[in-house]
Amino acid sequence: MNTPFPEPGQTNQDTPDNDTRECFDVPYQHGILHLGTKTCVMGILNVTPDSFYDGDRYNTSENAVEHALSMVNDGADIIDVGGESTRPGALPLSETEEIKRVIPVIKLLSKRVRTPISVDTYKAKVAERAIDAGASMINDVGGLCADEKMAKVAAESHVPIVIMHKKGTPRTMQKFPIRKNAFGEIVSFFKKSISTAIDAGIDRNRIVLDPGIGFGKTVQQNLEILKRLREFKSLGFPLMVGTSRKKFIGTILDLPVQQRLYGTLATLAVAVMNGAHMVRVHDVREAVQVVTLCDAIRNS
């Protein structure tokens, strides 16, 4: 798609139905993700001791794999394996320790399922090792900016990559969020990262964008992203949204993380109705029900 990028806030006047969610076929190792008529559900598998919601629940390879199999049974289209917490205030993890956490899980899981496995990392070496172990997708929370080698790894491996926007690092992102015009800053970031990806040789049909809700944004900015999500359509790539049990939901509802399921489901419904192609969640069974109903409404 070689259409020019509209300015933030503008709609594409050449699109007959601006509410229509465009369809994309994203190839991966064992098949194709058909994004558009069906919303893809990515199940979160954190193998970390300090994640904000499920830290230390899946601290052995065996129980991590069992949880992943449960999510697949509940309808997960992708399993996203992460070894480093990116919660606000989290300290960075060494490359060696992250590899030690995620590789055994990916090796075991890839032997049990055909469901695509994503690795949630911003480190190119971790992504490379994960792909060798059986992962077929990269979820780069660094947006191709945290590690300059990541684009090369994705291009040479011919795997889909999610490019996420974030402001700062987990230690600083909520202390120094975007000051103004969050939407415009995210669009500018995406344009730069898309150019980096294509220049490195990543196929356009293997790129997914994630506006990074909760990563260096205020509560109001998170809400604005959800409300204006369809405007990212002008960039010409599928969109992933991750709101699962995040702090802005707890702030609005005055609830701890364990009680944010219903708030999460509300944000998922809004995201899908506003054009999200993928959602990243902890609670797969409930999310599948929500997106299935929203898809039925969108496709009616």
C-alpha positions as a printed NumPy array, in Angstrom:
array([[  0.   ,   0.   ,   0.   ],
       [  1.725,   3.182,  -1.167],
       [ -0.87 ,   5.679,  -0.032],
       [  0.502,   8.757,   1.781],
       [  0.192,   8.984,   5.545],
       [ -2.564,  11.407,   6.607],
       [ -1.733,  13.746,   9.445],
       [ -2.812,  12.512,  12.913],
       [ -6.505,  13.088,  13.369],
       [ -7.318,  12.989,   9.663],
       [ -9.21 ,  10.13 ,   8.067],
       [ -8.482,   8.623,   4.699],
       [-11.121,  10.199,   2.49 ],
       [-10.362,   7.736,  -0.319],
       [-11.63 ,   4.815,   1.759],
       [-15.294,   4.124,   0.922],
       [-16.089,   2.811,   4.413],
       [-13.701,   4.176,   6.996],
       [-15.198,   1.879,   9.648],
       [-14.229,  -1.274,   7.737],
       [-11.402,  -3.249,   9.28 ],
       [ -8.923,  -4.06 ,   6.532],
       [ -7.899,  -7.721,   6.179],
       [ -4.27 ,  -8.866,   6.259],
       [ -2.619, -12.238,   5.692],
       [  0.465, -12.52 ,   7.896],
       [  2.631, -15.554,   7.049],
       [  4.473, -17.446,   9.778],
       [  6.399, -20.709,   9.977],
       [  3.467, -23.139,   9.829],
       [  0.812, -21.147,   8.036],
       [ -0.886, -17.772,   7.742],
       [ -2.588, -15.567,  10.308],
       [ -5.744, -14.245,   8.662],
       [ -6.374, -10.914,  10.382],
       [ -9.545,  -8.96 ,   9.724],
       [-12.81 , -10.863,   9.836],
       [-11.558, -12.649,  12.973],
       [ -9.715, -10.959,  15.827],
       [ -6.57 , -12.834,  16.824],
       [ -6.091, -13.508,  20.546],
       [ -2.512, -13.598,  21.845],
       [ -2.193, -15.353,  25.201],
       [  0.422, -13.979,  27.603],
       [  2.873, -16.481,  29.088],
       [  5.148, -14.704,  31.541],
       [  8.029, -16.802,  32.833],
       [  9.164, -14.081,  35.19 ],
       [  9.176, -13.78 ,  38.985],
       [  8.124, -10.123,  38.992],
       [  5.413,  -9.501,  36.391],
       [  2.706,  -7.191,  37.662],
       [ -0.093,  -9.793,  37.486],
       [  1.153, -13.364,  37.125],
       [  4.735, -13.084,  38.335],
       [  6.19 , -16.367,  39.649],
       [  3.066, -18.391,  38.774],
       [  4.79 , -20.212,  35.926],
       [  8.303, -20.465,  37.313],
       [  9.158, -23.884,  35.881],
       [  9.184, -24.915,  32.241],
       [  6.67 , -27.655,  32.933],
       [  3.963, -25.527,  34.551],
       [  4.57 , -22.757,  32.007],
       [  3.928, -25.206,  29.176],
       [  0.824, -26.554,  30.913],
       [ -0.565, -23.029,  31.197],
       [  0.196, -22.401,  27.527],
       [ -1.639, -25.583,  26.552],
       [ -4.591, -24.429,  28.64 ],
       [ -4.647, -21.102,  26.779],
       [ -4.519, -22.899,  23.429],
       [ -7.443, -25.046,  24.561],
       [ -9.308, -21.851,  25.497],
       [ -8.844, -20.486,  21.988],
       [ -5.532, -18.601,  21.936],
       [ -4.282, -18.02 ,  18.391],
       [ -0.732, -17.157,  19.524],
       [  1.247, -17.787,  22.719],
       [  3.543, -14.896,  23.678],
       [  6.452, -16.013,  25.88 ],
       [  8.217, -13.304,  27.879],
       [ 11.134, -13.563,  30.282],
       [ 11.592,  -9.947,  31.354],
       [  8.992,  -7.882,  33.159],
       [  8.187,  -4.552,  31.498],
       [  5.89 ,  -3.347,  34.289],
       [  6.458,   0.265,  35.388],
       [  9.554,   0.438,  37.589],
       [ 10.957,  -2.939,  36.527],
       [ 14.73 ,  -3.305,  36.359],
       [ 16.377,  -4.489,  33.131],
       [ 17.314,  -8.158,  32.837],
       [ 20.547,  -9.535,  31.44 ],
       [ 20.474, -11.21 ,  28.05 ],
       [ 21.856, -14.405,  29.599],
       [ 19.151, -14.621,  32.25 ],
       [ 16.363, -13.884,  29.769],
       [ 17.596, -16.649,  27.461],
       [ 17.781, -19.008,  30.445],
       [ 14.126, -18.299,  31.238],
       [ 12.467, -18.415,  27.832],
       [ 14.379, -20.9  ,  25.667],
       [ 13.55 , -24.086,  27.617],
       [  9.858, -23.151,  27.611],
       [  9.79 , -22.415,  23.882],
       [ 11.639, -25.665,  23.092],
       [  9.145, -27.74 ,  25.083],
       [  6.077, -25.854,  23.887],
       [  7.024, -25.963,  20.205],
       [  6.997, -29.759,  20.409],
       [  3.456, -29.779,  21.825],
       [  1.562, -27.239,  19.707],
       [  1.273, -25.968,  16.151],
       [ -0.041, -22.663,  17.446],
       [  2.46 , -19.902,  16.628],
       [  4.769, -18.98 ,  19.498],
       [  5.883, -15.382,  19.881],
       [  8.842, -14.202,  21.933],
       [  8.269, -10.999,  23.902],
       [ 11.653,  -9.292,  23.926],
       [ 13.538,  -6.218,  22.794],
       [ 16.902,  -8.024,  22.613],
       [ 17.986,  -9.319,  19.207],
       [ 20.051, -12.206,  20.601],
       [ 17.116, -13.442,  22.688],
       [ 14.853, -13.268,  19.634],
       [ 17.386, -15.14 ,  17.519],
       [ 17.777, -17.914,  20.09 ],
       [ 13.996, -18.122,  20.549],
       [ 13.42 , -18.562,  16.809],
       [ 16.041, -21.313,  16.725],
       [ 14.164, -22.966,  19.616],
       [ 10.814, -22.906,  17.792],
       [  9.341, -19.405,  18.072],
       [  7.778, -18.109,  14.871],
       [  7.109, -14.463,  15.761],
       [  8.784, -11.536,  17.568],
       [  6.902,  -9.145,  19.827],
       [  9.389,  -6.275,  20.093],
       [  8.488,  -3.954,  22.95 ],
       [ 11.466,  -1.843,  21.883],
       [  9.869,  -1.058,  18.535],
       [ 13.111,  -1.771,  16.601],
       [ 14.798,   1.054,  18.528],
       [ 16.093,  -0.664,  21.682],
       [ 18.429,  -3.031,  19.799],
       [ 19.662,  -2.018,  16.362],
       [ 20.205,  -5.685,  15.407],
       [ 16.557,  -6.674,  15.919],
       [ 15.413,  -5.663,  12.438],
       [ 18.162,  -7.771,  10.861],
       [ 17.185, -10.818,  12.959],
       [ 13.522, -10.49 ,  11.959],
       [ 14.371,  -9.981,   8.291],
       [ 16.749, -12.933,   8.054],
       [ 14.412, -15.211,  10.011],
       [ 11.371, -14.292,   7.86 ],
       [  9.1  , -14.082,  10.905],
       [  6.312, -11.594,  11.691],
       [  7.253,  -8.815,  14.085],
       [  5.092,  -6.656,  16.318],
       [  6.509,  -3.136,  16.559],
       [  5.39 ,  -1.518,  19.81 ],
       [  5.667,   2.114,  20.816],
       [  6.888,   3.017,  24.264],
       [  8.193,   6.18 ,  25.853],
       [ 11.394,   5.668,  27.831],
       [ 12.171,   2.501,  29.801],
       [ 10.115,   0.592,  32.375],
       [ 11.997,   2.48 ,  35.103],
       [ 11.156,   5.918,  33.676],
       [  8.14 ,   5.597,  31.379],
       [  5.459,   6.471,  33.932],
       [  7.578,   9.14 ,  35.619],
       [  8.131,  10.929,  32.31 ],
       [  5.211,  10.075,  29.991],
       [  4.492,  11.796,  26.694],
       [  3.945,  15.47 ,  27.466],
       [  1.528,  16.353,  24.658],
       [  0.032,  15.101,  21.398],
       [  0.487,  11.41 ,  22.217],
       [ -1.233,  10.309,  19.027],
       [  1.054,  12.369,  16.826],
       [  4.17 ,  11.128,  18.618],
       [  3.115,   7.499,  18.207],
       [  2.413,   7.958,  14.491],
       [  5.823,   9.591,  13.972],
       [  7.498,   6.747,  15.865],
       [  5.721,   4.156,  13.738],
       [  6.743,   5.842,  10.491],
       [ 10.388,   5.729,  11.573],
       [ 10.219,   2.11 ,  12.745],
       [  8.38 ,   0.977,   9.605],
       [ 11.128,   2.553,   7.483],
       [ 13.768,   0.804,   9.605],
       [ 11.972,  -2.514,   9.155],
       [ 11.566,  -2.231,   5.389],
       [ 15.133,  -0.982,   4.887],
       [ 16.367,  -4.048,   6.792],
       [ 14.43 ,  -6.342,   4.475],
       [ 11.408,  -7.184,   6.612],
       [  8.429,  -7.936,   4.371],
       [  5.574,  -5.459,   4.751],
       [  3.11 ,  -8.3  ,   5.237],
       [  5.002,  -9.436,   8.335],
       [  4.683,  -6.144,  10.249],
       [  2.113,  -5.556,  13.018],
       [  1.833,  -2.295,  14.986],
       [  1.085,  -1.911,  18.707],
       [  0.531,   1.618,  20.107],
       [  1.826,   0.467,  23.505],
       [ -1.001,   1.317,  25.867],
       [  0.429,   1.894,  29.329],
       [  3.991,   2.373,  28.123],
       [  4.823,   5.99 ,  28.872],
       [  1.262,   7.302,  28.562],
       [ -1.086,   8.967,  30.995],
       [ -4.506,   7.563,  31.779],
       [ -6.128,  10.058,  29.435],
       [ -3.649,   9.28 ,  26.662],
       [ -4.431,   5.563,  26.974],
       [ -8.111,   6.331,  26.625],
       [ -7.434,   8.581,  23.63 ],
       [ -5.543,   5.761,  21.879],
       [ -8.472,   3.401,  22.321],
       [-10.956,   6.033,  21.185],
       [ -8.956,   7.02 ,  18.088],
       [ -7.551,   3.588,  17.25 ],
       [ -9.149,   3.481,  13.791],
       [ -6.998,   6.466,  12.77 ],
       [ -3.907,   4.223,  12.766],
       [ -5.55 ,   2.491,   9.814],
       [ -3.958,   5.071,   7.532],
       [ -0.534,   3.505,   8.181],
       [ -1.629,   0.377,   6.331],
       [ -0.688,  -2.349,   8.828],
       [ -2.607,  -4.617,  11.227],
       [ -2.947,  -3.393,  14.802],
       [ -2.42 ,  -5.18 ,  18.089],
       [ -3.698,  -3.806,  21.394],
       [ -2.621,  -4.869,  24.869],
       [ -4.678,  -3.523,  27.779],
       [ -4.881,  -6.631,  29.936],
       [ -5.306,  -5.704,  33.627],
       [ -3.168,  -2.581,  33.21 ],
       [ -2.838,   0.221,  35.728],
       [ -5.028,   2.747,  33.892],
       [ -7.962,   0.339,  34.273],
       [ -7.27 ,   0.067,  37.981],
       [ -6.962,   3.841,  38.302],
       [-10.327,   4.467,  36.673],
       [-12.149,   1.691,  38.541],
       [-10.123,   1.967,  41.783],
       [ -9.384,  -1.761,  41.712],
       [ -6.27 ,  -3.907,  42.275],
       [ -4.833,  -5.937,  39.426],
       [ -6.632,  -9.127,  40.481],
       [-10.021,  -7.426,  40.019],
       [ -9.49 ,  -5.787,  36.617],
       [-10.9  ,  -8.532,  34.382],
       [-14.222,  -6.837,  33.585],
       [-12.495,  -3.532,  32.927],
       [-10.089,  -5.308,  30.615],
       [-12.931,  -6.944,  28.689],
       [-14.573,  -3.548,  28.2  ],
       [-11.365,  -2.155,  26.682],
       [-11.055,  -5.189,  24.406],
       [-14.553,  -4.635,  23.062],
       [-13.766,  -0.983,  22.339],
       [-10.458,  -1.91 ,  20.686],
       [-12.015,  -4.522,  18.395],
       [-14.913,  -2.277,  17.417],
       [-12.395,   0.475,  16.642],
       [-10.271,  -1.712,  14.388],
       [ -7.837,  -3.848,  16.408],
       [ -6.803,  -7.01 ,  14.576],
       [ -5.126,  -8.65 ,  17.566],
       [ -5.475,  -8.414,  21.337],
       [ -2.886,  -9.528,  23.891],
       [ -4.425, -10.901,  27.095],
       [ -3.904, -12.872,  30.282],
       [ -7.47 , -14.221,  30.364],
       [ -7.88 , -16.044,  27.064],
       [-11.205, -17.802,  27.535],
       [-13.046, -14.605,  28.484],
       [-11.292, -12.561,  25.801],
       [-12.213, -15.059,  23.08 ],
       [-15.882, -14.732,  24.   ],
       [-15.732, -10.933,  23.844],
       [-13.893, -10.692,  20.534],
       [-16.063, -13.393,  18.954],
       [-19.181, -11.378,  19.695],
       [-17.574,  -8.133,  18.553],
       [-16.454,  -9.825,  15.323],
       [-20.008, -11.038,  14.738],
       [-21.288,  -7.472,  15.096],
       [-18.565,  -6.025,  12.841],
       [-19.145,  -8.68 ,  10.172],
       [-22.935,  -8.468,  10.227]])
